[in-house]
Amino acid sequence: MITLRNEIRDLLAIMLSKADVALILDYLNRKPIFQSRDVFETWSDDSMQLGDRRFYRNQDESGNSIYFYGIKDVDETVEFLKYIDYPDDEAVTLIEDSLFFFLYYNLSLKKDPEISDYFNTLIKKSDIGEEWIMPSRSSSVLSRSDIIQGFIDRFEYKSYLEVGLARLENFNKIRCKNKVGIDPAKNDFNKCNLSQREKIDLFHQKSDDFFRENNEMYDIIFIDGFHEHQQCRRDVENSLKFLNTSGTIIMHDLNPGHFISQKFPPKSNGDVWKTFAELRTTRQELEMFTICTDQGVGVIRRGDQTIYADPDFELSYEYFDKNRVKLMNMISIKDFLEMMEMSSSD
Ligand SMILES: C[S@@+](CC[C@H](N)C(=O)[O-])C[C@H]1O[C@@H](n2cnc3c(N)ncnc32)[C@H](O)[C@@H]1O
C-alpha cells in the first residue's frame, strides 16, 4: 500500500473530499509499488549493510536477484520490508512532489492565509536566501547518507569533505576518520556530534574561498552547497583537484521531479543537474552515474565513460525531462546494490 507523506495527505484532505483522496490512493495502489516479503515461500538471509540500511536478497521465479530492505527486531524477524525496484521508489517521490507543487502553484494557495502559513513552515530563511525544506523523504529506501557511508566502508576511505551542511543532518550521520564540513551560513555548528574516534573540522566559509585556501586531499567529497549550475560546476572542478586517485564525488538533487523544483533561485533541487549533464557530454575520463533515489544522488569517479552524444542536446528542463535516464546515466537502487556487492567481492 502506498502511504503518502503526512504533509501531502493533509493538503489533499484540505483541498479535496475524502472520496477524492480515496480514489487517488486507489488509483496509485492499483500498480503494486511495494510488495511484502510474504510473496516468497522461502527466504534467504543473504544481506548487506549500507549506512543505516540492511538489504536482504532473494530471487524471483526466473532466478533474478530481488532486494528488500528491512530492520530486524530483537527476535531476528524482519519487521519492515519494502520491495525495491526502479523506478517505483522514485515514482512515489515524483508523484508526491508533483502533487505538492501542483497544489502550491496551480491552486493559488498563497491567497489563503491558513494554507499560506502552512507552506511558510516548509520554507527556511537562511543567510543565503530562501530555501525550500521539502517534507521528509520517507519514501526513499536508500538515502544520500547510506550511499556516502557505503562508499566509505567499502573502500575504507579515511577523509570526508561535505560542501553545504545546513543542519548537519547528513554530516552527523557520516562515520569517517577525518571529517571536514563547510557552510557560510551561521548554522549552529554546536549541533555537531563529536566522536573521540573522529577528527572533525568545520568552516564558516563559501566553497570557493575554502578551496582557494585548501591544500588537503580527500577520499570522498559530498557536494550539496549552493544549488546553482555555475557554482556547482566550480565545486565539482575544485573537488576533482583535491580528490585522491581512487576517490569519489557524490552530488545531491540531480533528479528534480518537476520543472519548478529545479528553477533558480533554488526551490528544492535547483539546477545542479546541468553541471552533471555537461560533464556527461564532455568528460570521457570520468565514470558517472546517478542513483535514482533521494532526489537523485550522483556519483563521479575517475574512470572511463561513453560520453552522452546527441546533436539535439540542450540544457533545458524539457530536454532533461525526456532524456533524464540516459543523460544522467540513471541507475536503480537495485543496480547500485549489485554494483556495491561486486566491488566488495573484487
Ligand atoms: C541543501 S543544504 C545542505 C544539506 C546537507 N548537505 C544535508 O545533506 O543534510 C545547502 C547548504 O549549502 C549552504 N551553502 C550555500 N552556499 C554555499 C557555498 N557557496 N558554499 C558552501 N555552502 C553553501 C547553505 O547555507 C545550506 O546550508
PDBQT file of the ligand as one rigid body, heavy atoms in Angstrom, charges set to zero:
ROOT
HETATM    1  C1  LIG A 401      20.809  21.596   0.913  1.00  0.00    +0.000 C 
HETATM    2  S1  LIG A 401      21.655  22.326   2.208  1.00  0.00    +0.000 S 
HETATM    3  C2  LIG A 401      22.811  21.097   2.682  1.00  0.00    +0.000 C 
HETATM    4  C3  LIG A 401      22.185  19.841   3.244  1.00  0.00    +0.000 C 
HETATM    5  C4  LIG A 401      23.152  18.850   3.827  1.00  0.00    +0.000 C 
HETATM    6  N1  LIG A 401      24.262  18.581   2.934  1.00  0.00    +0.000 N 
HETATM    7  C5  LIG A 401      22.437  17.534   4.099  1.00  0.00    +0.000 C 
HETATM    8  O1  LIG A 401      22.541  16.585   3.287  1.00  0.00    +0.000 OA
HETATM    9  O2  LIG A 401      21.752  17.420   5.132  1.00  0.00    +0.000 OA
HETATM   10  C6  LIG A 401      22.626  23.516   1.411  1.00  0.00    +0.000 C 
HETATM   11  C7  LIG A 401      23.555  24.285   2.318  1.00  0.00    +0.000 C 
HETATM   12  O3  LIG A 401      24.556  24.869   1.479  1.00  0.00    +0.000 OA
HETATM   13  C8  LIG A 401      24.951  26.084   2.066  1.00  0.00    +0.000 C 
HETATM   14  N2  LIG A 401      25.621  26.919   1.050  1.00  0.00    +0.000 N 
HETATM   15  C9  LIG A 401      25.100  27.888   0.277  1.00  0.00    +0.000 A 
HETATM   16  N3  LIG A 401      26.050  28.443  -0.487  1.00  0.00    +0.000 NA
HETATM   17  C10 LIG A 401      27.193  27.792  -0.212  1.00  0.00    +0.000 A 
HETATM   18  C11 LIG A 401      28.538  27.919  -0.674  1.00  0.00    +0.000 A 
HETATM   19  N4  LIG A 401      28.874  28.808  -1.615  1.00  0.00    +0.000 N 
HETATM   20  N5  LIG A 401      29.480  27.087  -0.156  1.00  0.00    +0.000 NA
HETATM   21  C12 LIG A 401      29.143  26.167   0.778  1.00  0.00    +0.000 A 
HETATM   22  N6  LIG A 401      27.902  26.019   1.254  1.00  0.00    +0.000 NA
HETATM   23  C13 LIG A 401      26.928  26.812   0.763  1.00  0.00    +0.000 A 
HETATM   24  C14 LIG A 401      23.650  26.679   2.611  1.00  0.00    +0.000 C 
HETATM   25  O4  LIG A 401      23.934  27.610   3.649  1.00  0.00    +0.000 OA
HETATM   26  C15 LIG A 401      22.912  25.434   3.079  1.00  0.00    +0.000 C 
HETATM   27  O5  LIG A 401      23.092  25.242   4.467  1.00  0.00    +0.000 OA
ENDROOT
TORSDOF 0
